[in-house]
C-alpha cells in the first residue's frame, strides 16, 4: 500500500497533453498559448508570488489549469479569465478531478471562471465574487501581455501585488528604470502603480509547445498610496506616449502634441522643474507627473 501524495495533484506533461487531446485543443500562436507542464515551476511561481491561503487571486489565461491548480493547492481562491470557450468550460471540472479534497465543499467555491477576452474584462464581470481580487498571478499571453497588464492595473485598484510570467524582453522593459536601454513607455506606466522587479527566469522546456523566446517572472508590489488621481493618470500616460513616440527628440518638441506650441511646452516643462532639452528616457514617472500637474495648473484646470 502506497502513501497518499503530500500535495494535491498538479498537471504534468502527460496530463496536459491528454487533456488537450480530449478537448481537441491545439495551442495557437494567435492566442499566445504555451501551456506550463512542470509542477515544480508552478509551485515556484506561486511561492514567489507570495500567495497564501485565503488570498483572492486573479489569473489571466489559465489554459488547461496548470497554474490554477498551483494556486488552489495553497488554499487561495481564484478568478480565472479565459478567452478560449472550450478551456473555460472545462477548467472547473479539471480542478475538481485533480484536487477533489480542495473542491469537496460545493458551498465554498474556490474557483470562478470568466469566459472573455482579458482586454474586455470589466468591473461588472468581477462583481459576482464576494470581494475583488487582490493578487495577480498569470502566465500572460505573450502577444498582448503589456496591454492586458495595464488594463488590469487600472481596472482593479485593490491589487496589492503579484507575479506575471512574460517574454523576457517584455519583462525587462516592464521592470526597467530611467536611463536604461530597456526603459520605455511600458516601464513608466507600470511604475505609476508600484514597484516592479525581475523575480526569476524559467526554462523554455517547462512549456508545451516550447516557445521560441525566453521567459521571466516579474514581481509587483503596489504603492501604499496612489500617485495621483484619475485625471492626472490619464494625462501622465498621454505625456508618456508622446515622449516615447519621439524618444530621440527633446521634450520641448516631443511633448508639443499634449502641451501646445513650442513656447508653451518649454514654459510648462520648466514650471515642473525639468529641462526642456531632456529626453524621455531620462524621466521617471514622478517627473511626468510633475509636468502633468504644471500643465493642469497653467491651463487653469487646477
C-alpha atoms as one frame of an Amber mdcrd trajectory, in Angstrom:
protein
   0.000   0.000   0.000   1.482   3.346  -1.028   1.305   6.546   0.945  -1.049
   9.264  -0.227   0.710  12.155  -2.013   1.813  15.026   0.214   0.169  17.565
  -2.083  -2.918  17.604  -4.263  -2.012  16.668  -7.816  -0.893  19.182 -10.391
  -0.796  18.821 -14.163   2.343  17.271 -15.601   3.356  16.751 -19.254   1.208
  13.650 -19.754  -1.895  15.136 -18.115  -1.581  18.350 -20.142  -1.268  16.546
 -23.461  -4.028  14.043 -22.647  -6.387  16.815 -21.589  -5.631  18.868 -24.692
  -6.227  15.857 -26.915  -9.531  15.054 -25.216 -10.719  18.641 -25.665  -9.435
  18.878 -29.214  -7.217  21.823 -28.258  -4.094  22.683 -30.243  -2.114  25.574
 -28.703  -2.349  28.564 -31.026   0.144  31.344 -31.630  -2.754  33.753 -32.186
  -3.893  33.366 -28.562  -0.344  33.200 -27.238  -0.969  29.734 -25.815   2.023
  27.978 -24.284   0.888  25.586 -21.548   3.038  25.045 -18.447   3.803  21.349
 -17.946   6.167  21.390 -14.951   4.626  21.195 -11.447   7.871  22.356  -9.796
   7.799  25.572 -11.805   4.149  26.084 -10.917   4.918  25.816  -7.206   7.894
  28.161  -7.649   5.660  30.794  -9.262   3.046  30.547  -6.512   5.745  30.774
  -3.846   7.467  33.800  -5.411   4.077  35.490  -5.810   3.606  35.195  -2.048
   0.182  33.603  -2.402  -1.241  32.283   0.891  -4.385  30.505   2.000  -7.381
  32.798   1.813  -5.877  35.143  -0.786  -8.079  36.204  -3.688  -6.151  35.709
  -6.914  -6.978  36.741 -10.459  -5.391  34.614 -13.177  -5.378  35.519 -16.853
  -5.274  32.777 -19.475  -5.417  29.716 -17.214  -5.463  27.418 -20.231  -5.705
  23.815 -19.099  -5.276  24.771 -15.434  -1.609  24.134 -14.592  -1.076  27.372
 -12.675  -4.660  27.456 -11.411  -4.127  24.196  -9.545  -0.914  25.500  -8.028
  -2.812  28.470  -6.611  -5.737  26.474  -5.228  -3.280  23.944  -3.785  -2.086
  26.527  -1.223  -5.652  27.433  -0.231  -6.209  30.584  -2.272  -9.368  31.400
  -4.243  -9.057  32.031  -7.984 -10.929  34.126 -10.502  -9.734  32.797 -13.866
 -10.262  34.757 -17.092 -10.099  32.584 -20.210 -10.768  33.576 -23.823 -10.987
  30.028 -25.198 -14.532  28.704 -24.803 -13.505  25.033 -24.526 -10.859  25.717
 -21.912 -13.156  27.974 -19.882 -15.879  25.315 -19.860 -13.518  22.562 -18.721
 -11.402  24.305 -16.081 -13.636  23.726 -13.059 -14.095  20.062 -13.942 -10.334
  19.633 -14.223  -9.831  21.266 -10.834 -12.389  19.000  -9.172 -10.857  15.902
 -10.737  -7.282  16.771  -9.857  -7.924  18.164  -6.362 -11.157  16.589  -5.060
 -10.300  17.351  -1.444  -9.853  21.058  -2.242 -13.187  21.295  -4.048 -15.142
  18.941  -1.794 -17.472  21.638  -0.437 -19.744  22.951  -3.222 -20.960  25.709
  -0.905 -17.449  27.178  -0.786 -16.457  27.796  -4.412 -12.708  28.146  -4.747
 -12.636  28.831  -8.475 -14.646  31.181 -10.665 -14.194  31.159 -14.422 -14.993
  34.173 -16.589 -15.131  33.434 -20.314 -13.955  36.621 -22.005 -11.005  38.334
 -23.607  -8.934  39.798 -20.757  -8.910  43.144 -22.569 -12.726  43.148 -22.381
 -12.830  42.279 -18.680 -14.993  44.778 -16.795 -15.652  45.656 -13.181 -19.190
  44.299 -13.599 -17.828  40.867 -14.519 -15.922  40.765 -11.250 -18.836  41.723
  -9.008 -20.146  38.161  -8.653 -17.326  37.435  -6.193 -17.901  38.497  -2.562
 -14.701  40.561  -2.667 -12.497  41.739  -5.544  -9.191  40.038  -6.380  -6.116
  41.257  -4.500  -3.256  39.357  -6.161  -2.439  38.869  -9.843  -0.722  35.627
 -10.844  -0.608  34.776 -14.523   1.232  33.314 -17.469   0.270  36.211 -19.713
  -0.250  35.667 -23.449   2.994  36.956 -24.924   1.470  38.836 -27.828  -0.706
  41.108 -25.652   0.938  40.923 -22.226   1.545  44.665 -21.733  -1.976  45.837
 -22.776  -3.522  43.184 -20.508  -1.312  44.190 -17.598  -2.127  47.883 -17.966
  -5.844  47.112 -18.243  -5.846  45.053 -15.047  -3.872  47.594 -13.036  -6.364
  50.298 -13.960  -9.424  48.064 -13.587  -8.628  46.587 -10.160  -7.273  49.288
  -7.824  -7.213  46.804  -4.945  -4.498  44.612  -6.468  -1.771  44.716  -3.840
   0.781  42.830  -5.912   1.524  39.700  -7.815   3.722  37.897 -10.299   3.426
  37.514 -14.054   5.322  35.328 -16.481   6.096  37.131 -19.727   8.537  37.111
 -22.614  11.978  38.047 -21.272  12.316  41.136 -23.447   8.937  42.419 -22.289
   9.620  41.621 -18.636  12.852  43.577 -18.632  11.055  46.521 -20.229   8.355
  46.466 -17.575  10.869  46.408 -14.718  13.357  48.870 -16.256  14.237  52.189
 -14.658  15.049  55.572 -16.253  18.324  55.689 -18.139  18.467  52.003 -19.000
  18.269  50.814 -22.589  15.091  48.815 -21.870  13.267  51.780 -20.332  10.233
  52.884 -22.302   6.540  53.681 -22.122   5.591  50.320 -20.523   8.224  50.877
 -17.820   6.970  54.356 -16.960   3.306  53.346 -16.948   3.932  50.279 -14.802
   5.865  52.430 -12.324   2.773  54.598 -11.852   1.170  51.768  -9.926   4.071
  50.422  -7.886   7.444  48.703  -7.777   8.456  46.042 -10.313  11.342  43.582
 -10.264  12.644  40.580 -12.159  11.856  37.755  -9.740  13.320  34.860 -11.705
  13.722  33.087 -15.006  12.063  29.975 -16.372  13.266  27.410 -18.869  11.640
  27.119 -22.266  11.322  23.391 -21.583   8.567  23.896 -18.994   6.158  24.892
 -21.779   4.220  22.940 -24.368   4.751  23.769 -27.116   8.281  25.025 -26.456
   8.294  28.774 -27.287  10.962  30.405 -29.404  11.709  33.022 -26.754  12.929
  33.083 -23.160  10.609  33.957 -20.279  10.987  35.772 -16.972   8.932  36.202
 -13.838   8.138  39.805 -12.981   7.084  40.626  -9.446   4.946  43.602  -8.455
   4.098  45.464  -5.278   1.542  48.256  -5.363   2.179  51.648  -3.816   0.542
  52.181  -0.444  -0.971  55.439  -1.719  -1.906  56.292  -5.338   0.487  58.652
  -7.107  -2.335  60.839  -8.318  -5.986  60.914  -9.275  -7.531  59.525 -12.447
  -7.339  62.824 -14.335  -3.629  63.064 -13.570  -3.017  59.438 -14.525  -4.697
  59.860 -17.894  -2.645  62.984 -18.637   0.590  61.379 -17.443   0.028  58.395
 -19.754  -0.675  60.773 -22.633   2.616  62.535 -21.918   4.465  59.230 -21.689
   3.057  58.099 -25.033   4.040  61.365 -26.712   7.515  61.435 -25.195   8.429
  57.878 -26.178   6.797  58.109 -29.605   9.620  60.541 -30.428  12.172  59.459
 -27.861  15.135  60.844 -29.795  13.666  64.323 -29.650  13.918  66.715 -26.706
  10.854  67.063 -24.508  10.182  70.596 -25.751   9.469  69.070 -29.171   8.127
  65.636 -28.306   5.508  66.927 -25.857   4.019  69.635 -28.066   1.063  67.435
 -29.126  -0.008  67.442 -25.468   1.326  70.714 -24.058   0.784  73.022 -27.013
   3.102  75.178 -29.098   6.866  75.333 -28.538   6.908  78.257 -26.082   4.069
  76.815 -24.011   5.714  73.403 -23.895   9.002  74.936 -22.738   7.292  77.025
 -20.059   5.321  74.054 -18.733   8.358  71.762 -18.568  10.356  74.450 -16.798
   7.485  75.057 -14.374   7.754  71.366 -13.483  11.411  71.883 -12.590  12.736
  69.950 -15.562  14.957  70.791 -18.509  13.111  71.213 -21.827  16.182  69.705
 -23.514  15.833  66.397 -21.616  14.649  63.271 -23.396  12.021  60.723 -22.471
  14.373  58.024 -21.164  15.774  60.437 -18.566  12.424  60.986 -16.832  10.938
  58.874 -14.070   7.209  58.604 -13.583   7.215  61.341 -10.936   8.815  63.699
 -13.468   5.988  63.045 -15.898   3.530  63.658 -13.060   5.210  66.997 -12.308
   4.763  68.037 -15.953   1.126  66.962 -15.907   0.410  68.982 -12.778   2.182
  72.013 -14.187   0.105  71.732 -17.358  -3.149  71.438 -15.399  -2.202  74.486
 -13.354  -1.182  76.593 -16.337  -4.323  75.563 -18.172  -6.468  76.758 -15.265
  -7.864  73.282 -14.640  -6.341  73.177 -11.147
